[in-house]
Amino acid sequence: MPNDTVRKVQRVGILEMAAPDAERLALWDLFKQGLHDLGHAEGGAIAFEFRWAEGRTERLAGAADELVGLNVDVLVTAGTPAAAAASRATADIPIVMATGVGLGTQMTAGAAARNANVTGISDLPAGISAKRLQLLRGAVPDAPLALLADRGNPSSPLALRETQTAAREAGIALKDYWIETAADFAAALAAMRSDGIGGCVVAPGALFFAERKALAALAIERRIALIAPRREYAEAGCLMAYGAPIRENYRQAARYVRQILRGAKPADLPVGEPAEFDLVLNLKTAQALSLTLPRTLSATAETI
């Protein structure tokens, strides 16, 4: 009799808040490559099932239910709303956040909680909100400041609380503005301009990331300096970005998935936080906003 044994195909469900554009597909290619490098190859003993919300939060619940119905071995999510939808859809299938915020949003409350099946990488480590506010104040020292948040993102209230705390400690008045869809960007930025806001912190969120070019263009039009969570925002035209490289999230997610496919339980895998952070300044945007950035800021940043 042949010695060959049939290997069980392990299925990875991917629930993505954004649309399958080239940049997002490239990130998931990094994730796949990470699994390949760890010994898992697509088309062999592993298969992927993608569901894309295309920026529409209301699509996530149905997409999550579809993936649960396929009985995937693990769910990988991008964006806190996707992680929240997945955690509502199943308490049994392991969930790995490639991007998002779990701590403080009741998705990663420990092994005794219903959501003990959630782990991954959290994009809101302690102190990062205060750092972003400090950097923005350095760029626009005299302007009133704001925070832009997504009402459909469970991490936004946490980002708001952390930023408000940092603002109070620094003696900075901070006003918050909320959107529900990308169609609300124009009205939110117009309201900021009407209120005299000169600088704004963009809360972490898959919707903002997916629509970062439109957001940056509106901010320049309204002459509002934005600081956002990742370098891709600055590359898209926001004044500055401070945060962890997003590509590393997808590599780390592959490591979590490998451990789970080999039998590890999510509750035994602590939620990780990024260890490296980039500060990126867009000099063309600074010029468009007629800003003269202090040397202490530009000397510590990568400029584009």
N, C-alpha and C positions, 0 to 999 in steps of 0.2 A: 504493500500500500504506500502511496506517496506520503512524504513527511510534511508536505505543505499544509498549513492550517489557515482557515479563513479568518482574516482579521476583521473585527467589528469596525465599521465605519463610524467614527465619532462625529457628531454634528454640532457645529457652532452656529448659533443664531446671533445675528447682528441687528440691533435696533438703533437706528441712526436718526437723530433729529433733523439733520440737514438733507440736502438734495445730493444725488450722485454726480457732482461735478468733478472735474479732473483733479482738483486739489484734494477733495475728500477721498476719492478713489486711491490717490497716491498714498494717503495716510493708512488706508486699510491694506494697501499692498505692503506697507512697512510691517503692519501687524502680521500679515500672512508670512512675510519673509522671516519675521521673528520666530514664528511657530516652526517654519521650515528649518531654521538654524538650530532649533531645539529638538528636532527629530520628527516633526509632524509635517507631512506634505499633502497639499490639496490634490485630490484625484487618487490618493492612495488610501490612507486610513482616516482621512479627515475630509469633511465637506462643510461648506458655508452656505447659510441661508440669510440673505439680506432683506431687510424691510426698511424703507426710507420714508420719513414723514414729510420731507421737502419743506421744512420750516413750519409745518402746521401741527400744532400741539394736539389738536383734536383727532389726528390720525394715529396717534401713538397707542392708544388703548387697543384698538382693533388689530394693529400690527403686532403688538405684544401678545395678544391672545392667539394670533395665527402661529407665532413661533412656539408658544407653549403647546398648542395643539399638535405641532410637529414633533413634540417630545425631544427637543434638542438637548444635548448633554450639558451645555452651558450657554448662557446669554451674555453677550458683550454689548454694552450700551455706550453711546456718545451723546453727552448732554444730560444735565440733571433731570429735565422732564422725561427723557427716555428711561433713565434709571428708575424714576418714580413709577412710570407706567409699567415697567417690567416687574417691579417689586409688588405692585398691586395685582399683577396677573398671576404670579406664582410665589409660593413660600417654599417651594421644594427645589426647583431648578436653580443651580448656582448662577449668580449675576456678577459680572465683572464690569466696573465702570472704567472705560478708557479715558473719558473726560467727564467732569461733573463735580458735584459737591455732595458728599454723603454725610459726613459728620455734621451734626446739628440739624439735619433735615429728617431725622427719625428713620433713616434707611439703614443705618449701621450702628444700632444701639447695643450690639453684643449678642451672645449666643442665646440669651433668654428671650430675646425679642422675636416677633414674627419675621422681621427682616434680617435674621441672622444669615440669610443666604446671599447677602450683598457684601462685596468687597471691591477692591480696585484702587484707583488713584484719585485723591481729592485735590481739587484745584484752588482751594481757599485755605492755605496754611496760615497759622496764626501769625499776625504781624504784617501780612502782605497788604492788607487794606490801608493800614497806617502808612506804609512805605509809599504806596501809590499816591495817597493824599499829600504826603510830604513832597514828592517829586513834582506833582502838579502845582502846589503852592510855590515851589521854586521857579517854575516856568511863568506863572501869572501871579506875582506876589500881591497884587492889590485887588484882584478881581473876585467878586462873589463866586462861590463854587457850588457844584451840584453833583448828584449821583443819578445816573440813568439805569433803571432796573426793569426787568421783564416780569410782568404780573403772573405769567404762566409758568415761571421757573421757580421751583421750590427753594432754590438756593438764594434767590434775590433778597428775601427778608433777612437772611443771615448776613449777606454782604452789606446790606443797609445798616444793620445793627453795628457791625464791626467798623464800618466807615464813619458812622455817626459818633461812636465812642472815640475813635481817633480824632475826629474833628473837635469834639468837646475838649479833649485833652490838649489839643493844640490851639484852642481858642478860635476856631474857625467856624463861621456860620455855614451850614450846609443845607441845601434844599433838595428834596428828592422828586424825581419825575418818573412816571411809569408808562410802559407801553404794553400792548397785548400782541400786536403783529407788526411786521415791518412797515405796514401802511401808516402806522402811528408815528414813525420817526419824524416826519416833517413837522407835525403839530407839536411834538415834544420839544424839538429844537427851536421852533418858532416861539414857544412859550418861554423857554430859557432866555432867548434873546430879548423878549419883551420884559423879562424880569431882571435884566442886566447881568445875567450869568456870563462869566468870561472863561470858566474852566469847568470841565465835567469828568468825573470818574465813571467809566463804563463798567457795570457789574459783569462778572463772568456769566456767559450764556451762549448756548449753541446758536440761538437766533441772531444774536449780535455778530457772532463770528461769521455766520453764513452770509450776512448782509453788510459786512464791514466796509465794503467800497461805497455803498450807498450812504451809510452812516457817516463816513469820513467826508464825503462830498457835501452833505448837508451841513456838517459842522463847519467846514471851511466857508460855505456860503453865509452861514449865520455868525461867523467869526467867533467860534467857540473852540477853545483848546481841549482836546480829548486825550485822556490817558486810558489805555485799555489793557486787557490781561496778557496779550501775546504779541510777539514781534510782527505777525502777519497783519495786525491792525495798522501798525506804523507803515508797513510796506503798502498798505491799501490807501494811506493818506491821513490817518490820524496823527496828531502831533507826536505822541509818544506811546510807548508800550513798556510795561514791566511785568514779567512773569516767566514761567517755565517754558522751555521749548516744547511745542505740542507733539513733535515727532517722538520725543522720549516717552510720552504717555502711551503711545501705541506699542512701543517696544516693551514697556513694562507690562502692559495688558497681556501681551503674548506670554510673558513669564507666569502671570497669575493663571492664565488659562491652562498652560502646560501642567502646573501643579494640580489644578482641579481635575483635569483629564486623567491624571495619574492617581486620583483618589483623595486629594486634600479637600477639606471642608472649608467653605468661605469664612466661617466663624473663627477658624484657626489661622487665617491669613489676614494680618492687620491691614487696615486701609493705609496706603502709602501716601507720602507727600513728596513733592519735587524737592530736589536738593540744589539744583542749579537755576539761576534766574538771569534773564537778559534785560538790559535797559537799552531801548532803541529810540532814537530821535529822528524825525523826518524834517530835515532842514528846509526842504521846499515848502512844506506846510508852515513851518515857523515863519518863513519869509512871506507867505500868503497872508498870515495872520499879523504881520508887522511886529513880530516878537523878537526881542533880543535876549537870547537865552544866556544865563550866567555861565561863566567858564567852569565853575564848580560842577555844573550839571553836564555840560557837553564833554568835559574831560573824562567823565566816568562812563559815558555812554557810547554805544556804537551809533554812528550817524549814517543816514542813507539819504 
